[in-house]
Amino acid sequence: MTDEQKNAFGFSGKSLLWDELCKILNALQEQEVLITISQDTKGEDRIHAAGRADGVNLVLNTLNHYREEAKRLNGIV
């Protein structure tokens, strides 16, 4: 983790930006999963939708990992 990442993700207290970013990503993740499992999504479209859902999941998990690691390094945990 770089110093910039440690400083950016290692904030203490509340962050309106962080909270809103997480809300948006969680809503996007839910939307992509619903598209993936929809009866209307067929064949290759389902595969593509699953990939998009997985991509959102990867971003969300990565950001949460950076947040937790930065908090640990900054002694916030």
Chimera marker file (.cmm) of the C-alpha trace (Angstrom):
<marker_set name="trace">
<marker id="1" x="0.000" y="0.000" z="0.000" r="1" g="1" b="0" radius="0.5"/>
<marker id="2" x="1.375" y="3.391" z="-0.957" r="1" g="1" b="0" radius="0.5"/>
<marker id="3" x="1.437" y="6.363" z="1.391" r="1" g="1" b="0" radius="0.5"/>
<marker id="4" x="-1.188" y="8.043" z="-0.787" r="1" g="1" b="0" radius="0.5"/>
<marker id="5" x="-3.486" y="5.031" z="-0.476" r="1" g="1" b="0" radius="0.5"/>
<marker id="6" x="-2.841" y="4.821" z="3.265" r="1" g="1" b="0" radius="0.5"/>
<marker id="7" x="-3.800" y="8.485" z="3.657" r="1" g="1" b="0" radius="0.5"/>
<marker id="8" x="-6.782" y="8.352" z="1.297" r="1" g="1" b="0" radius="0.5"/>
<marker id="9" x="-8.349" y="5.199" z="2.734" r="1" g="1" b="0" radius="0.5"/>
<marker id="10" x="-7.171" y="5.541" z="6.334" r="1" g="1" b="0" radius="0.5"/>
<marker id="11" x="-9.451" y="8.343" z="7.412" r="1" g="1" b="0" radius="0.5"/>
<marker id="12" x="-11.042" y="8.303" z="10.845" r="1" g="1" b="0" radius="0.5"/>
<marker id="13" x="-14.649" y="9.116" z="11.522" r="1" g="1" b="0" radius="0.5"/>
<marker id="14" x="-17.281" y="9.436" z="8.822" r="1" g="1" b="0" radius="0.5"/>
<marker id="15" x="-16.765" y="10.288" z="5.168" r="1" g="1" b="0" radius="0.5"/>
<marker id="16" x="-19.758" y="11.345" z="3.109" r="1" g="1" b="0" radius="0.5"/>
<marker id="17" x="-17.822" y="10.551" z="-0.077" r="1" g="1" b="0" radius="0.5"/>
<marker id="18" x="-16.942" y="7.028" z="1.112" r="1" g="1" b="0" radius="0.5"/>
<marker id="19" x="-20.495" y="6.326" z="2.285" r="1" g="1" b="0" radius="0.5"/>
<marker id="20" x="-22.039" y="7.507" z="-0.991" r="1" g="1" b="0" radius="0.5"/>
<marker id="21" x="-19.485" y="5.641" z="-3.088" r="1" g="1" b="0" radius="0.5"/>
<marker id="22" x="-20.255" y="2.423" z="-1.220" r="1" g="1" b="0" radius="0.5"/>
<marker id="23" x="-24.024" y="2.980" z="-1.620" r="1" g="1" b="0" radius="0.5"/>
<marker id="24" x="-23.640" y="3.490" z="-5.368" r="1" g="1" b="0" radius="0.5"/>
<marker id="25" x="-21.426" y="0.442" z="-5.805" r="1" g="1" b="0" radius="0.5"/>
<marker id="26" x="-23.707" y="-1.756" z="-3.689" r="1" g="1" b="0" radius="0.5"/>
<marker id="27" x="-26.756" y="-0.642" z="-5.712" r="1" g="1" b="0" radius="0.5"/>
<marker id="28" x="-24.882" y="-1.244" z="-8.972" r="1" g="1" b="0" radius="0.5"/>
<marker id="29" x="-23.802" y="-4.676" z="-7.759" r="1" g="1" b="0" radius="0.5"/>
<marker id="30" x="-27.385" y="-5.588" z="-6.876" r="1" g="1" b="0" radius="0.5"/>
<marker id="31" x="-28.628" y="-4.334" z="-10.241" r="1" g="1" b="0" radius="0.5"/>
<marker id="32" x="-26.034" y="-6.356" z="-12.155" r="1" g="1" b="0" radius="0.5"/>
<marker id="33" x="-26.828" y="-9.515" z="-10.199" r="1" g="1" b="0" radius="0.5"/>
<marker id="34" x="-30.551" y="-9.077" z="-10.885" r="1" g="1" b="0" radius="0.5"/>
<marker id="35" x="-29.840" y="-8.695" z="-14.606" r="1" g="1" b="0" radius="0.5"/>
<marker id="36" x="-27.643" y="-11.803" z="-14.505" r="1" g="1" b="0" radius="0.5"/>
<marker id="37" x="-30.287" y="-13.997" z="-12.875" r="1" g="1" b="0" radius="0.5"/>
<marker id="38" x="-33.238" y="-12.572" z="-14.804" r="1" g="1" b="0" radius="0.5"/>
<marker id="39" x="-35.233" y="-15.063" z="-16.849" r="1" g="1" b="0" radius="0.5"/>
<marker id="40" x="-35.036" y="-12.570" z="-19.709" r="1" g="1" b="0" radius="0.5"/>
<marker id="41" x="-31.232" y="-12.766" z="-19.831" r="1" g="1" b="0" radius="0.5"/>
<marker id="42" x="-30.163" y="-15.608" z="-22.097" r="1" g="1" b="0" radius="0.5"/>
<marker id="43" x="-26.984" y="-17.254" z="-23.350" r="1" g="1" b="0" radius="0.5"/>
<marker id="44" x="-24.032" y="-15.004" z="-23.940" r="1" g="1" b="0" radius="0.5"/>
<marker id="45" x="-25.909" y="-12.041" z="-22.489" r="1" g="1" b="0" radius="0.5"/>
<marker id="46" x="-26.027" y="-13.900" z="-19.161" r="1" g="1" b="0" radius="0.5"/>
<marker id="47" x="-22.294" y="-14.594" z="-19.336" r="1" g="1" b="0" radius="0.5"/>
<marker id="48" x="-21.601" y="-10.924" z="-20.091" r="1" g="1" b="0" radius="0.5"/>
<marker id="49" x="-23.914" y="-9.782" z="-17.274" r="1" g="1" b="0" radius="0.5"/>
<marker id="50" x="-22.187" y="-12.152" z="-14.841" r="1" g="1" b="0" radius="0.5"/>
<marker id="51" x="-18.847" y="-10.664" z="-15.838" r="1" g="1" b="0" radius="0.5"/>
<marker id="52" x="-20.127" y="-7.143" z="-15.185" r="1" g="1" b="0" radius="0.5"/>
<marker id="53" x="-21.477" y="-8.221" z="-11.795" r="1" g="1" b="0" radius="0.5"/>
<marker id="54" x="-18.145" y="-9.820" z="-10.961" r="1" g="1" b="0" radius="0.5"/>
<marker id="55" x="-16.318" y="-6.650" z="-12.030" r="1" g="1" b="0" radius="0.5"/>
<marker id="56" x="-18.401" y="-4.485" z="-9.697" r="1" g="1" b="0" radius="0.5"/>
<marker id="57" x="-17.850" y="-7.021" z="-6.929" r="1" g="1" b="0" radius="0.5"/>
<marker id="58" x="-14.085" y="-6.898" z="-7.514" r="1" g="1" b="0" radius="0.5"/>
<marker id="59" x="-14.021" y="-3.088" z="-7.282" r="1" g="1" b="0" radius="0.5"/>
<marker id="60" x="-16.155" y="-3.071" z="-4.129" r="1" g="1" b="0" radius="0.5"/>
<marker id="61" x="-14.073" y="-5.763" z="-2.430" r="1" g="1" b="0" radius="0.5"/>
<marker id="62" x="-10.828" y="-4.056" z="-3.424" r="1" g="1" b="0" radius="0.5"/>
<marker id="63" x="-11.924" y="-0.700" z="-2.029" r="1" g="1" b="0" radius="0.5"/>
<marker id="64" x="-13.082" y="-2.342" z="1.207" r="1" g="1" b="0" radius="0.5"/>
<marker id="65" x="-9.752" y="-4.176" z="1.466" r="1" g="1" b="0" radius="0.5"/>
<marker id="66" x="-7.826" y="-0.919" z="0.994" r="1" g="1" b="0" radius="0.5"/>
<marker id="67" x="-10.009" y="0.763" z="3.617" r="1" g="1" b="0" radius="0.5"/>
<marker id="68" x="-9.461" y="-1.988" z="6.192" r="1" g="1" b="0" radius="0.5"/>
<marker id="69" x="-5.717" y="-2.196" z="5.518" r="1" g="1" b="0" radius="0.5"/>
<marker id="70" x="-5.295" y="1.577" z="5.731" r="1" g="1" b="0" radius="0.5"/>
<marker id="71" x="-7.258" y="1.697" z="8.995" r="1" g="1" b="0" radius="0.5"/>
<marker id="72" x="-5.021" y="-1.039" z="10.406" r="1" g="1" b="0" radius="0.5"/>
<marker id="73" x="-1.842" y="0.737" z="9.314" r="1" g="1" b="0" radius="0.5"/>
<marker id="74" x="-3.080" y="4.027" z="10.752" r="1" g="1" b="0" radius="0.5"/>
<marker id="75" x="-4.040" y="2.383" z="14.068" r="1" g="1" b="0" radius="0.5"/>
<marker id="76" x="-7.757" y="3.073" z="13.627" r="1" g="1" b="0" radius="0.5"/>
<marker id="77" x="-9.021" y="-0.516" z="13.910" r="1" g="1" b="0" radius="0.5"/>
<link id1="1" id2="2" r="1" g="1" b="0" radius="0.2"/>
<link id1="2" id2="3" r="1" g="1" b="0" radius="0.2"/>
<link id1="3" id2="4" r="1" g="1" b="0" radius="0.2"/>
<link id1="4" id2="5" r="1" g="1" b="0" radius="0.2"/>
<link id1="5" id2="6" r="1" g="1" b="0" radius="0.2"/>
<link id1="6" id2="7" r="1" g="1" b="0" radius="0.2"/>
<link id1="7" id2="8" r="1" g="1" b="0" radius="0.2"/>
<link id1="8" id2="9" r="1" g="1" b="0" radius="0.2"/>
<link id1="9" id2="10" r="1" g="1" b="0" radius="0.2"/>
<link id1="10" id2="11" r="1" g="1" b="0" radius="0.2"/>
<link id1="11" id2="12" r="1" g="1" b="0" radius="0.2"/>
<link id1="12" id2="13" r="1" g="1" b="0" radius="0.2"/>
<link id1="13" id2="14" r="1" g="1" b="0" radius="0.2"/>
<link id1="14" id2="15" r="1" g="1" b="0" radius="0.2"/>
<link id1="15" id2="16" r="1" g="1" b="0" radius="0.2"/>
<link id1="16" id2="17" r="1" g="1" b="0" radius="0.2"/>
<link id1="17" id2="18" r="1" g="1" b="0" radius="0.2"/>
<link id1="18" id2="19" r="1" g="1" b="0" radius="0.2"/>
<link id1="19" id2="20" r="1" g="1" b="0" radius="0.2"/>
<link id1="20" id2="21" r="1" g="1" b="0" radius="0.2"/>
<link id1="21" id2="22" r="1" g="1" b="0" radius="0.2"/>
<link id1="22" id2="23" r="1" g="1" b="0" radius="0.2"/>
<link id1="23" id2="24" r="1" g="1" b="0" radius="0.2"/>
<link id1="24" id2="25" r="1" g="1" b="0" radius="0.2"/>
<link id1="25" id2="26" r="1" g="1" b="0" radius="0.2"/>
<link id1="26" id2="27" r="1" g="1" b="0" radius="0.2"/>
<link id1="27" id2="28" r="1" g="1" b="0" radius="0.2"/>
<link id1="28" id2="29" r="1" g="1" b="0" radius="0.2"/>
<link id1="29" id2="30" r="1" g="1" b="0" radius="0.2"/>
<link id1="30" id2="31" r="1" g="1" b="0" radius="0.2"/>
<link id1="31" id2="32" r="1" g="1" b="0" radius="0.2"/>
<link id1="32" id2="33" r="1" g="1" b="0" radius="0.2"/>
<link id1="33" id2="34" r="1" g="1" b="0" radius="0.2"/>
<link id1="34" id2="35" r="1" g="1" b="0" radius="0.2"/>
<link id1="35" id2="36" r="1" g="1" b="0" radius="0.2"/>
<link id1="36" id2="37" r="1" g="1" b="0" radius="0.2"/>
<link id1="37" id2="38" r="1" g="1" b="0" radius="0.2"/>
<link id1="38" id2="39" r="1" g="1" b="0" radius="0.2"/>
<link id1="39" id2="40" r="1" g="1" b="0" radius="0.2"/>
<link id1="40" id2="41" r="1" g="1" b="0" radius="0.2"/>
<link id1="41" id2="42" r="1" g="1" b="0" radius="0.2"/>
<link id1="42" id2="43" r="1" g="1" b="0" radius="0.2"/>
<link id1="43" id2="44" r="1" g="1" b="0" radius="0.2"/>
<link id1="44" id2="45" r="1" g="1" b="0" radius="0.2"/>
<link id1="45" id2="46" r="1" g="1" b="0" radius="0.2"/>
<link id1="46" id2="47" r="1" g="1" b="0" radius="0.2"/>
<link id1="47" id2="48" r="1" g="1" b="0" radius="0.2"/>
<link id1="48" id2="49" r="1" g="1" b="0" radius="0.2"/>
<link id1="49" id2="50" r="1" g="1" b="0" radius="0.2"/>
<link id1="50" id2="51" r="1" g="1" b="0" radius="0.2"/>
<link id1="51" id2="52" r="1" g="1" b="0" radius="0.2"/>
<link id1="52" id2="53" r="1" g="1" b="0" radius="0.2"/>
<link id1="53" id2="54" r="1" g="1" b="0" radius="0.2"/>
<link id1="54" id2="55" r="1" g="1" b="0" radius="0.2"/>
<link id1="55" id2="56" r="1" g="1" b="0" radius="0.2"/>
<link id1="56" id2="57" r="1" g="1" b="0" radius="0.2"/>
<link id1="57" id2="58" r="1" g="1" b="0" radius="0.2"/>
<link id1="58" id2="59" r="1" g="1" b="0" radius="0.2"/>
<link id1="59" id2="60" r="1" g="1" b="0" radius="0.2"/>
<link id1="60" id2="61" r="1" g="1" b="0" radius="0.2"/>
<link id1="61" id2="62" r="1" g="1" b="0" radius="0.2"/>
<link id1="62" id2="63" r="1" g="1" b="0" radius="0.2"/>
<link id1="63" id2="64" r="1" g="1" b="0" radius="0.2"/>
<link id1="64" id2="65" r="1" g="1" b="0" radius="0.2"/>
<link id1="65" id2="66" r="1" g="1" b="0" radius="0.2"/>
<link id1="66" id2="67" r="1" g="1" b="0" radius="0.2"/>
<link id1="67" id2="68" r="1" g="1" b="0" radius="0.2"/>
<link id1="68" id2="69" r="1" g="1" b="0" radius="0.2"/>
<link id1="69" id2="70" r="1" g="1" b="0" radius="0.2"/>
<link id1="70" id2="71" r="1" g="1" b="0" radius="0.2"/>
<link id1="71" id2="72" r="1" g="1" b="0" radius="0.2"/>
<link id1="72" id2="73" r="1" g="1" b="0" radius="0.2"/>
<link id1="73" id2="74" r="1" g="1" b="0" radius="0.2"/>
<link id1="74" id2="75" r="1" g="1" b="0" radius="0.2"/>
<link id1="75" id2="76" r="1" g="1" b="0" radius="0.2"/>
<link id1="76" id2="77" r="1" g="1" b="0" radius="0.2"/>
</marker_set>
